[in-house]
Amino acid sequence: MAPLTKQDRLDLLRRILQTTQDLTTTDSTANPNLDLAINLPGIDLDLNLGTGTTPSTSMRSTLLGMLDKQVVVQTTSGDPEQGALVHVGNDYITLIDATTGGTLSFVRIAKIEGVQEIEI
């Protein structure tokens, strides 16, 4: 299988984000514990689309202020995520890590313990 081009990765990201938006608006009220997990090469997606918990407003505000910047995100799992912060949703963020060929990472805001901007 040939690697995805940059445009193909962006198109795939848009489709994934649209899918999560569609699921959030149509299914989360009927099922507050709805989870979505997609594992594809170069993409790590694990989102809780339910409405059971609300992420910290201050953390989301902090993340919004770091859009389009290189960041390191510390999570409750202990494994830091690194990349360009390209999207801040209601309950998750999207990072693109150029050092690994454009790997997409989706991190739940509720799982974020800290975030720091880095210089590359």
GIFEN-V309376 format. One line per field, one symbol per residue. ss: DSSP state (a for helix, b for strand, c for the rest). A space follows every 10 residues. Layout:
ss=???
This chain:
ss=cccccaaaaa aaaaaaaaaa aaaaaaaccc ccccbbbbbb ccbbbbbbcc ccccccaaaa aaaacccccb bbbbbccccc bbbbbbbbcc cbbbbbbaaa ccbbbbbbaa abbbbbbccc
